[in-house]
Amino acid sequence: MDEIRENDVVALVTPRPEVGLKRGDVGNVIQVFDQTPEHPAGFIVEFVDKTGEVRAETDITDPSDIVKLRLNPRGTLEEWVGGSGLLAIVLTEVIGSTNLGRELGDRWLDLLHTHFTKARKITNKYDGHEIKVIGDSYTVAFRTAAAALDFVVAFNRNTGDERIKIRAGLHVGTARIIDDDILGIDDDILGIMVNYTELVERKESLKFWLVLSNEAKRYLELEKATRYWWLDFMPEEVRLPGAPESCQVWRVLPRLTQTPETLEGLED
């Protein structure tokens, strides 16, 4: 197994029922410690829910109890974007992941690995920057709304395995980028736009594989992403959980049963 380092994303192989963790739960390595007379060498892994709240934190002393899902990212988000600025944020989620994990058992970890590997390949193709992996969710930033939509379309077409279907939320806005050793926060983003992206994604239904915020739709028009003539963007007024007022979102469905031939090169 590859060397495990701080900030690596790992999945549990051995469940920890005493802290409410099951096989396949995904967490982040927040500390790697050397062996001492009082304690064997190992790792501290933190598990959070999709709102960012810490679910559990546990010591791992046997490396075979976890499997690494990705390497440390190349460069920081702040270096990539150049400080606080306008970003297009995408959040994807596996539909029916609980049932799929229960059905596949041990093979679910392999499927997750394949899924996230495909996500990173497509992210790199469209010059995105991975933000984080939480459970079956993948959050990534792009410099333009068009690039973000390119990613979603390509990832929806090929999630790494035909058994995995995704839904996604896309929002464009300004985010505060943080990389603070004192606070113990590494390479993440804060701001209304991140919360909004998550809320939009949760408003999703199985029928619609993508929901855009009004801001994302506006930037797509400004960027003249006319290659997506084959998508229907349907407006809807919604009151998102936690939002004081209703707002407009755009639910997306393809007009065609298959992607046009001219778009077949979106993802190999």
N, C-alpha and C positions, 0 to 999 in steps of 0.2 A: 504494500500500500504506500502511496505517496506520503511524504512527510506532512504532518498536520501542523498548521501554524495558526497564530491568532488571526481572527477575522475570516477564517475558512468557514464555508457552509457545510454542515455535516448532517447525516441522517442516522437515527438510532437503529442499530441492529438488534440490541437487547433491550426490551421494554423496561421501564422503571415505574411500575404501578404505584409504588409508594409516593411518588410525586406527580402521578397522573399522566405519565408519558407512555406512549405505546410504540411498538416497532414501526418505523417509517416516519416518525415525527422529525421535523427538520429544525435545526438550531444553528447558532453561531458560536464558534470558539472564541471566548472572551479572554481566556488566559491559558498559557502553557506553562506548567511548573516542573522544575527539576526534582529529582528524588532527594529527600531529606531523611534523617533518622526517624522522624515522626510520620512521614507520609511518602508513599511511592510516587514516582513520576506520573504525570497525567495531564488532564485538561479540565477546564471548567467550561461547560457548554450552557448557553442561555437559550431558552425557547420562548418565543413571543407569539401572541395571537395576531390576527390580521389588523387590529387597531394599533398595534405597536406596544401593547401592554405585556409585561413579562408574565408568562404562564408558570415557568419553573426554571430552576437553575440547578445543575447537578454536576458532581465530579465524575470524571471518566478516567479510570486508571488502566483499563485494558483497551488498547487501540482497536481490537477486533469488535468492540461494542459499538463502534461508529464507522461510517463510511463517508469519505469526503465527496462532496458533490461538485465542487469547483475550486480552482486555484485562486490565490489572492488577485484582485483586479490589477491591471497594469495602469499605474498612475492614479491620482485621486480625481474625484468628480470636480473639485474646485479647479484643478489644473486643466481638466478637459473643457469646462465651460467658461473658465476665466472669471470666477467669482459669481456673485448673485446676478441673475439674468433671466431672460425669457427662455422657458423650456417647454417642450411637449412631452408630457408624461403619460406612459401607458402602464396599466395594471392588468395583468391577465390572471385567470383562475381556471383550474380544471373543473369541468362540470361533472358532478356526481363522484368526486374523488373519494369520499368515504366508502361508498358502495364498491367502487372499483378496487380500492385498497383491500377491502374485506374479501372480495372475490379472488384477487390475485395472490394474496398472502405475501410470501417472501419475494415474489417477482415484482411487487409494487415498487421496491427500491430501485430495481433495474430499470423499470419503466420511467420513474422520476428522473433518473440520471440521463436516460435517452432524451426525455422531454426537455430538460434544461440545457443539455448539450445542443440540441437543435435551436433552442431559443437564443443561445449565445452566438451560434453561427449566423443566424439571421440578424441579430443585433449588430454584429461586426460588419455585415454586408451593408447596412444602412447607417453606419457611423454612429451608432448609439452607445450609451454608457449604462451598464447594468448598475442598478441601485441596490436591490436586495432581493433575496428569496425568503419567503415566509410560508412554510408548509408547501402547498401546491400553487402559491401565487408568485408571480414574477413581475417586478417593477423595473422599468427601464426609461431612460431619458433620451430625447432626440433634440436636435437643433431646430427642426422645422416640423410643422404639423404633417406635411406631406410625407416626410421620411417616417414619422410615427405611424401613419396610415399604411405606408408600404410594408412596415414591419408587421402590423396586425393582419393584413391580408395574407402575407406570405406565411406567417405563423399559423393562421387559421387553416390554410391549405395543407400545411405539413407540420404537425405538432410533434413529430418524432415517432409517433405510433398511431395507427388508425383507430385504436381504442380510446385515445384521448381526444376529447373535444374541449374547446376553450370558449370563454366569453371574455370581453375586454372593455375597459373604460379608457377614454382618451380626453385629456384636458390640456390646455395651453395657458400658461401664466408665469408669474414671477415667483421664484422660490428662494428661500434663504438656504445657502449651502453651508454645511457645518462639517468640520473635521477637528474635533476638540479633544485633545488627550486628557485635559484636566477633568472634563465632564465624562470622559470615557466613551465618547461618541466618535465613530469613525466613518467618514465618507458617506453621509446620508443627507437628506433634504428635509427641510421643515417649511411650513407655510400653508396657507389656505388651499393652494392648488393641490397639494398632496392629499389632504382630507377630501377635497372635492372629487378628485379622481377616484378614490376609494368609494365614495358615496354614489357616484355615477355608476361605477361597476356593479355595486350591490343592487342598484335599481334594475339591473339586467334581468331578462327572462330567458328561458331556454330557446324561445323563438328567435330572439335577436342576438347575434353574436358580437355586436359592438354597439356601445352608446357613446356619443360625443357630447361634450359640453358645448354651449353656444359659442364660447370663445374658440374652441377647436374648429368648429364649423366655419367661423368667420375667417380664421387664418388659412384654412384650406382654400377658401375663395380668394383671399388675397394672394396666396401662393400659386393660384391658377392650376390646381391639380386636376386638370381636365381628363386625365387618363382614367379617372374613376367615374366616367359617365354611366357605367353599368351598375352603379350602386344607387339605391333609393335612400334618401335622407328624410325621415319623417319626423316633424317637430312634435313635441309634447310638453305641456306645462306640468311640472311635477313639484311636489314639496318633498325635498330630500330630508332624510332623518337628521335632526340637529340644525337645520337651516331655518332662519326666522321667516323667510318669504319663499313663495314658489318661484321656480326658474324654468327656463326652457332647455330641454335636452333634445338630442337628435338620435333616434333609433335607426339603425342601419340594416338593410336587407339587400341582397343582390337581386337585380331585375332578371338576371339570367340564371339558369340552373347550373351552368358551368362558367368558369372564368374564361373571358375571351382569349383567343389564341395569341393575340398581341401581348398579353400579359403573362404568358406561360413562363417567361424568363425571370419572373419576380423572385423565385426561389428554386434552386436546382435540387 
